[in-house]
Amino acid sequence: MLTTMNRRLTIILGVTQTLAWATTFYMPTVLTAAVAHDLGVSSTALLGGFSWSLLIAGLASPNVGRWIDQHGGRNVLIASSVVLALGLVVMAGMPTLVGWYLGWSITGIGMALGLYDAAFATIGRLLGLDARPVIVGVTLIAGLASTLGWPMGVALVDVLGWRHTLLIYAAINILINLPLNLFAVPRAIPDHLPLPTAPQNGGRASQGGAGSIGVAMVLLSIFFSIRAALSAIFAVHTLTLFHGIGLGAIAAVATASLMGPSQVFGRILEWGFKRWLDPLAASRIGALLLPLGVACLFLGSPAALFMVLYGMSNGILTISRGTLPMHLFGAHSYATRLGLLALPPLICQALAPTLAAPLVADWPAQYIFIAMGLSALLAMLCLLPLRRAPKVD
């Protein structure tokens, strides 16, 4: 149940996450072509800057998580607004490939400080085991980031050019996100939440489950890494794969456009069934939807059904990134664990599209979909041994 403070936190972080994602993660989609034309470099070289930022974000995430565990997340989120704005200004003000990569290097640090993992860690540090409704609410609002970011970016680039668009994005982080993080995120760490100084539950992730916390963390890391790689590959090669199974240009774009609404729908279902499904059960269902979608595709169902199931799967598992570690391990060292869990998936997200490109080019699209389904099924198997940690009174 959401209290007044929790509703406020949900709305504020929902807004700041929407704007942070729209102005950073979803920015290359609409700016890359214009930047490539202006600088006289390839789109591939420019997208390498974005991949580089994900690597930096992944490497920085464990330290960010440890800081939030010790000091709370308010100052981290405040810093993220400034660092993201600085990275965007550098990209706008240094119109060279070197400047582009330098800007993305700074932005990568800002992404570690201010996107979902840091926001979830902040919520968990403030609310402990009561964090789930707020995390779900934040992802529901921030699910609109691409819906806002892509049309906004296209319109701004058409009217003002890419440099001024980046400056406006920087201004959004300074003039909107910074004040919201500064004045709306609670300052203090609640006294009832323990600092990460002693192990909880005897260092066990479960009684008769996956064994030690270390084993459970490895299983979660493998699960989220596989899913991050699949999402990154499919995001980059969506239209190519749909063309490969016989969809025309218009049909492929229309089918791909179902992704955003389907993600939000999956999150709404997670919200609606949270009384009956704990985060582990919801994660298992979410993980199963992708292999189910691939199976439906090969049984003759329309590609739209695959896209809806895939989008719902991604939507549910975005929530799981924040709720599942809390559910399995409790509030102790929650932010530290989120930071550690963020590192491998971000590295996979950065590298997977490039590494998979030769396979997408050489293999029939049907084989790629089969590989996606089998990989997603393998990822889901990592969740089966996990059990919730027993509560300690």
C-alpha positions as CSV (number, residue, x, y, z in Angstrom):
1,M,0.0,0.0,0.0
2,L,1.3,3.4,-0.9
3,T,1.5,6.1,1.8
4,T,1.4,9.8,0.9
5,M,5.3,10.0,1.1
6,N,5.6,6.9,-1.1
7,R,3.2,8.3,-3.7
8,R,5.2,11.5,-3.8
9,L,8.5,9.5,-4.2
10,T,6.9,7.4,-6.9
11,I,5.7,10.4,-8.9
12,I,9.0,12.3,-8.5
13,L,11.3,9.5,-9.4
14,G,8.9,8.4,-12.2
15,V,9.3,11.8,-13.7
16,T,13.0,12.1,-13.3
17,Q,13.6,8.6,-14.6
18,T,11.4,9.3,-17.6
19,L,13.4,12.4,-18.5
20,A,16.8,10.9,-17.7
21,W,16.2,7.9,-19.9
22,A,14.7,10.0,-22.7
23,T,17.6,12.4,-22.8
24,T,20.4,9.7,-22.6
25,F,19.6,6.1,-23.4
26,Y,17.0,6.8,-26.1
27,M,18.9,9.8,-27.5
28,P,21.2,8.0,-30.0
29,T,18.2,6.6,-31.9
30,V,17.1,10.0,-33.1
31,L,20.4,11.9,-33.2
32,T,22.9,9.5,-34.7
33,A,22.1,10.1,-38.3
34,A,22.3,13.9,-38.0
35,V,25.5,13.8,-36.0
36,A,27.1,11.3,-38.5
37,H,26.2,13.6,-41.4
38,D,27.5,16.7,-39.7
39,L,30.8,15.2,-38.4
40,G,31.4,13.1,-41.5
41,V,31.8,9.8,-39.6
42,S,29.9,6.5,-39.7
43,S,26.9,5.8,-37.6
44,T,28.7,2.7,-36.4
45,A,31.5,4.8,-34.9
46,L,29.0,7.0,-33.2
47,L,27.0,4.2,-31.7
48,G,30.3,2.8,-30.4
49,G,30.3,5.8,-28.0
50,F,26.9,4.7,-26.6
51,S,28.2,1.2,-26.1
52,W,31.3,2.6,-24.4
53,S,29.0,4.5,-22.0
54,L,27.2,1.3,-21.1
55,L,30.6,-0.3,-20.2
56,I,31.5,2.7,-18.1
57,A,28.1,2.6,-16.4
58,G,28.5,-1.1,-15.6
59,L,32.0,-0.7,-14.2
60,A,30.9,2.2,-12.0
61,S,27.7,0.6,-10.7
62,P,29.2,-1.6,-7.9
63,N,30.8,1.5,-6.3
64,V,27.6,3.5,-6.7
65,G,25.6,0.7,-5.0
66,R,28.1,0.5,-2.1
67,W,27.9,4.3,-1.6
68,I,24.1,4.2,-1.6
69,D,24.1,1.5,1.1
70,Q,26.4,3.6,3.3
71,H,25.0,7.1,2.7
72,G,21.6,6.8,0.9
73,G,20.8,7.7,-2.6
74,R,19.7,11.3,-2.5
75,N,23.1,12.9,-3.2
76,V,23.8,10.2,-5.9
77,L,20.7,11.2,-7.8
78,I,21.5,14.9,-7.4
79,A,25.0,14.3,-8.8
80,S,23.5,12.3,-11.7
81,S,21.6,15.3,-13.0
82,V,24.7,17.4,-13.1
83,V,26.9,14.7,-14.6
84,L,24.4,13.8,-17.3
85,A,24.0,17.5,-18.2
86,L,27.8,17.9,-18.4
87,G,28.2,14.9,-20.7
88,L,25.5,16.2,-23.0
89,V,27.1,19.7,-23.1
90,V,30.5,18.1,-24.0
91,M,28.9,16.2,-26.9
92,A,27.3,19.4,-28.1
93,G,30.3,21.7,-27.6
94,M,33.1,19.4,-29.0
95,P,31.8,18.5,-32.5
96,T,34.4,15.8,-33.1
97,L,34.5,12.1,-32.7
98,V,36.8,12.5,-29.7
99,G,34.4,14.9,-28.1
100,W,31.6,12.5,-28.8
101,Y,33.3,9.7,-26.9
102,L,34.4,12.0,-24.1
103,G,30.8,13.2,-23.7
104,W,29.6,9.6,-23.6
105,S,32.3,8.7,-21.1
106,I,30.9,11.4,-18.7
107,T,27.3,10.4,-19.5
108,G,28.1,6.7,-18.7
109,I,29.1,7.8,-15.2
110,G,25.9,9.8,-15.0
111,M,23.8,6.8,-16.1
112,A,25.4,4.7,-13.3
113,L,24.5,7.4,-10.9
114,G,21.0,8.2,-12.1
115,L,19.1,5.5,-14.1
116,Y,17.1,2.5,-12.8
117,D,19.7,0.7,-10.7
118,A,20.5,3.8,-8.7
119,A,16.9,4.8,-8.4
120,F,15.9,1.3,-7.2
121,A,18.7,1.2,-4.8
122,T,17.7,4.6,-3.4
123,I,14.1,3.4,-3.0
124,G,15.2,0.2,-1.3
125,R,17.5,2.1,1.1
126,L,14.6,4.3,2.1
127,L,11.8,1.8,2.3
128,G,13.4,-1.6,2.8
129,L,11.0,-4.5,2.2
130,D,8.2,-2.0,1.4
131,A,10.0,-0.8,-1.7
132,R,8.2,-3.0,-4.3
133,P,5.0,-0.8,-4.9
134,V,7.2,2.3,-5.4
135,I,9.6,0.5,-7.8
136,V,6.6,-0.8,-9.8
137,G,5.1,2.7,-9.9
138,V,8.3,4.3,-11.0
139,T,8.7,1.8,-13.9
140,L,5.1,2.3,-14.9
141,I,5.7,6.1,-15.3
142,A,9.2,5.7,-16.8
143,G,7.9,3.2,-19.4
144,L,6.9,6.3,-21.3
145,A,10.5,7.4,-21.8
146,S,10.8,6.2,-25.3
147,T,7.3,7.4,-26.2
148,L,8.4,10.9,-25.0
149,G,12.0,10.8,-26.1
150,W,11.8,9.7,-29.7
151,P,9.2,12.2,-30.9
152,M,10.7,15.0,-28.8
153,G,14.1,14.3,-30.2
154,V,13.0,14.1,-33.8
155,A,11.1,17.4,-33.5
156,L,14.0,19.2,-31.9
157,V,16.6,17.9,-34.3
158,D,14.4,19.0,-37.3
159,V,13.9,22.5,-35.9
160,L,17.1,23.3,-34.0
161,G,19.7,20.7,-35.0
162,W,21.5,18.1,-33.0
163,R,23.8,20.4,-31.0
164,H,20.9,22.6,-29.7
165,T,18.9,19.4,-29.0
166,L,21.7,18.1,-26.7
167,L,21.8,21.5,-25.0
168,I,18.1,21.3,-24.3
169,Y,18.5,17.8,-23.0
170,A,21.2,19.1,-20.7
171,A,18.9,21.9,-19.5
172,I,16.1,19.4,-18.8
173,N,18.5,17.5,-16.4
174,I,19.5,20.7,-14.7
175,L,16.3,22.7,-14.6
176,I,13.8,19.8,-13.9
177,N,15.6,16.7,-12.6
178,L,18.1,18.5,-10.4
179,P,15.5,20.4,-8.4
180,L,13.2,17.4,-8.1
181,N,16.1,15.2,-6.8
182,L,17.3,18.0,-4.5
183,F,14.0,18.9,-2.9
184,A,11.8,15.8,-3.2
185,V,14.0,12.8,-2.4
186,P,14.2,12.3,1.4
187,R,17.5,13.3,2.9
188,A,17.8,10.9,5.8
189,I,18.3,7.1,5.9
190,P,15.5,5.6,8.1
191,D,16.8,4.3,11.4
192,H,15.0,1.0,11.1
193,L,17.1,0.0,8.1
194,P,20.5,-1.6,9.0
195,L,23.7,-0.3,7.5
196,P,25.6,-3.1,5.6
197,T,27.9,-4.0,8.4
198,A,26.9,-7.6,9.3
199,P,25.5,-10.5,7.3
200,Q,21.8,-11.2,7.4
201,N,20.2,-14.7,7.6
202,G,23.5,-16.3,8.4
203,G,24.8,-15.5,4.9
204,R,22.2,-17.8,3.4
205,A,20.0,-17.0,0.4
206,S,17.5,-19.7,1.4
207,Q,16.9,-22.8,3.3
208,G,17.2,-25.6,0.8
209,G,17.1,-23.2,-2.2
210,A,20.1,-22.1,-4.3
211,G,22.5,-22.3,-1.4
212,S,24.7,-19.4,-0.4
213,I,24.0,-15.8,-1.3
214,G,27.0,-16.1,-3.7
215,V,25.5,-18.9,-5.7
216,A,22.1,-17.1,-5.9
217,M,23.9,-13.9,-7.0
218,V,25.7,-15.8,-9.8
219,L,22.4,-17.3,-11.0
220,L,20.7,-13.9,-11.0
221,S,23.7,-12.4,-12.8
222,I,23.5,-15.0,-15.5
223,F,19.8,-14.5,-15.8
224,F,19.9,-10.8,-16.1
225,S,22.9,-10.9,-18.4
226,I,21.3,-13.2,-20.9
227,R,18.1,-11.2,-21.0
228,A,20.1,-7.9,-21.4
229,A,22.0,-9.4,-24.3
230,L,18.8,-10.6,-26.0
231,S,17.1,-7.2,-25.5
232,A,20.1,-5.3,-26.9
233,I,20.4,-7.6,-29.9
234,F,16.7,-7.5,-30.7
235,A,16.5,-3.7,-30.2
236,V,19.2,-3.1,-32.8
237,H,18.1,-5.8,-35.3
238,T,14.3,-5.8,-34.9
239,L,13.4,-4.7,-38.4
240,T,16.0,-6.9,-40.0
241,L,14.6,-9.9,-38.2
242,F,11.0,-9.1,-39.0
243,H,11.9,-8.6,-42.6
244,G,13.5,-12.0,-42.5
245,I,10.3,-13.8,-41.5
246,G,8.4,-12.1,-44.3
247,L,7.0,-8.9,-42.9
248,G,7.1,-5.9,-45.2
249,A,8.5,-2.5,-44.2
250,I,5.2,-1.0,-42.9
251,A,4.2,-4.3,-41.1
252,A,7.6,-4.6,-39.5
253,V,7.5,-1.1,-38.1
254,A,3.9,-1.5,-36.9
255,T,4.8,-4.7,-35.2
256,A,7.9,-3.2,-33.6
257,S,5.8,-0.3,-32.3
258,L,3.9,-2.7,-30.0
259,M,7.0,-3.0,-27.8
260,G,6.4,0.1,-25.7
261,P,2.7,-0.5,-24.9
262,S,3.3,-4.1,-24.2
263,Q,6.0,-3.3,-21.7
264,V,3.7,-1.0,-19.9
265,F,0.9,-3.6,-20.0
266,G,3.3,-6.2,-18.5
267,R,4.1,-3.8,-15.6
268,I,0.4,-3.0,-15.1
269,L,-0.3,-6.8,-14.8
270,E,2.6,-7.1,-12.3
271,W,1.1,-4.3,-10.3
272,G,-2.4,-5.8,-10.4
273,F,-1.3,-9.3,-9.4
274,K,1.3,-8.3,-6.8
275,R,-0.9,-9.5,-3.9
276,W,-1.0,-13.0,-5.3
277,L,2.4,-13.2,-7.0
278,D,5.6,-12.5,-5.1
279,P,8.6,-11.1,-7.1
280,L,10.1,-14.5,-7.7
281,A,6.9,-15.9,-9.2
282,A,6.4,-12.8,-11.3
283,S,9.9,-13.0,-12.6
284,R,9.5,-16.7,-13.6
285,I,6.3,-15.9,-15.4
286,G,8.0,-12.8,-17.1
287,A,11.0,-14.9,-18.1
288,L,8.7,-17.6,-19.6
289,L,6.8,-15.2,-21.9
290,L,9.7,-14.8,-24.4
291,P,10.2,-18.5,-25.1
292,L,6.4,-18.8,-25.2
293,G,6.3,-15.9,-27.8
294,V,8.9,-17.7,-30.0
295,A,6.9,-20.9,-29.8
296,C,3.8,-19.1,-30.8
297,L,5.6,-17.6,-33.7
298,F,6.6,-21.0,-35.1
299,L,3.1,-22.4,-34.5
300,G,1.8,-19.9,-37.0
301,S,0.7,-17.0,-34.7
302,P,1.2,-13.5,-36.1
303,A,4.4,-11.7,-35.3
304,A,2.3,-9.2,-33.3
305,L,1.6,-11.8,-30.7
306,F,5.3,-12.5,-30.3
307,M,6.0,-8.8,-29.9
308,V,3.3,-8.4,-27.3
309,L,4.6,-11.4,-25.2
310,Y,8.2,-10.2,-25.6
311,G,7.3,-6.6,-24.6
312,M,5.4,-7.9,-21.5
313,S,8.3,-10.1,-20.6
314,N,10.7,-7.1,-20.7
315,G,8.3,-4.9,-18.8
316,I,8.0,-7.4,-15.9
317,L,11.7,-8.1,-15.8
318,T,12.6,-4.4,-15.6
319,I,10.6,-4.4,-12.3
320,S,12.4,-7.7,-11.2
321,R,15.8,-5.9,-11.4
322,G,14.7,-3.9,-8.4
323,T,12.3,-6.2,-6.5
324,L,13.8,-9.7,-6.9
325,P,17.1,-9.0,-5.0
326,M,15.2,-7.4,-2.1
327,H,12.8,-10.4,-2.1
328,L,15.6,-13.0,-2.1
329,F,18.1,-11.3,0.2
330,G,16.3,-8.7,2.2
331,A,17.2,-5.0,2.8
332,H,20.8,-5.7,4.1
333,S,23.3,-4.6,1.5
334,Y,20.5,-4.2,-1.1
335,A,22.1,-1.3,-3.0
336,T,25.5,-3.0,-3.1
337,R,23.9,-6.1,-4.6
338,L,22.1,-4.1,-7.2
339,G,25.3,-2.5,-8.2
340,L,27.1,-5.8,-8.5
341,L,24.2,-7.3,-10.5
342,A,24.2,-4.3,-12.9
343,L,27.8,-4.8,-14.0
344,P,27.5,-8.0,-16.2
345,P,24.2,-7.1,-17.9
346,L,25.5,-3.7,-18.9
347,I,28.6,-5.2,-20.4
348,C,26.5,-7.7,-22.3
349,Q,24.2,-5.0,-23.4
350,A,27.1,-3.0,-24.7
351,L,28.8,-5.8,-26.6
352,A,26.0,-8.2,-27.7
353,P,24.6,-6.2,-30.7
354,T,28.0,-6.0,-32.4
355,L,29.0,-9.6,-31.6
356,A,25.7,-10.8,-32.9
357,A,25.7,-8.8,-36.1
358,P,27.5,-11.4,-38.2
359,L,25.0,-14.1,-37.1
360,V,22.1,-11.8,-37.9
361,A,23.6,-11.1,-41.4
362,D,24.4,-14.8,-42.2
363,W,21.8,-16.9,-40.5
364,P,18.1,-17.1,-41.5
365,A,15.9,-15.0,-39.2
366,Q,14.1,-18.2,-38.1
367,Y,17.4,-19.5,-36.6
368,I,17.9,-16.2,-34.7
369,F,14.4,-16.4,-33.2
370,I,15.0,-20.0,-32.2
371,A,18.3,-19.0,-30.6
372,M,16.5,-16.2,-28.7
373,G,13.9,-18.6,-27.4
374,L,16.4,-21.2,-26.3
375,S,18.6,-18.6,-24.6
376,A,15.6,-17.1,-22.8
377,L,14.6,-20.6,-21.6
378,L,18.1,-21.2,-20.3
379,A,17.9,-17.9,-18.5
380,M,14.6,-18.9,-16.9
381,L,16.2,-22.1,-15.6
382,C,18.5,-19.9,-13.5
383,L,15.5,-18.8,-11.5
384,L,14.1,-22.2,-10.6
385,P,16.5,-23.1,-7.8
386,L,16.0,-19.7,-6.0
387,R,14.0,-19.4,-2.8
388,R,13.2,-16.4,-0.6
389,A,15.4,-15.8,2.4
390,P,13.5,-16.6,5.7
391,K,12.5,-13.5,7.7
392,V,14.5,-12.7,10.8
393,D,12.5,-11.2,13.6
